[in-house]
């Protein structure tokens, strides 16, 4: 698929791609599917989150299908001296959990989509706590963006990053060479919700559809049926922002294909 030429890449993103793409090509094998579902103009990539390594691996997919990767990134990362400034210059959008700054990330995402950019959102908000690494109950931010802008939401699943870097681990497993599997599905159908008052009920309904579509794509990658009920960390008592107690350095943790 050819690149959307309406979005020009700055020098910093060009440098990132020039450095990281050859490295990722050496370290991983690629299995990318679903590029035919990606539209032109502004839209949302909604993806599952299984490893601290998967933003780089997912960015590889986004770049190779012809788009510039723009993540909703943790504000703490973007505040690191020099490194944070460089990352911000690549067009990433800072997310500050809680407080008035959180709303700014939403506004920035809406503006980026209005300019014709694609934005990458992890609806779970963090690496999944599901013991088998299936998508959890999602947060409603991606649904709010979609309903306000009317943009397509493309459900994406990724699998393999957890073998390279297990969830919440700092120990890389480079050998044997891992396969970066990514699959994009058709846009989530939210047509019946467009134009309705954006209530909590409407947001939850849209979010559940998005998470179901992501889980369906992941089931295709894994060759398994997704669980009928999604894991809810709030009800399970799992930590919402830190899962260090669940670190497992076994690269096979979380199921196998």
ABEGO torsion letter per residue (X at the ends): XBBBAABBBBAAAAAAAAAAAAAAAAABBBBBBGAAABBBEBBBBBBBBABAAAAAAAAAAAAAAGBBBBBBBBAAAAABBGAAAAAAAAGBBBBBBEEAAAAAAAAAAAAAAAAGBBBBBBAAGBBBABAAGBBBBBBAAAAAAAAAAGBBBBBBBBBGAAAABBBGBABBBAOBBBBBBBBBBBBBBAAAABGBBBBAAAAAAAAAAAAAAAAAAAAAAAGBBBBABBBBAAAAGBBAABAAAABBABAABGEBX
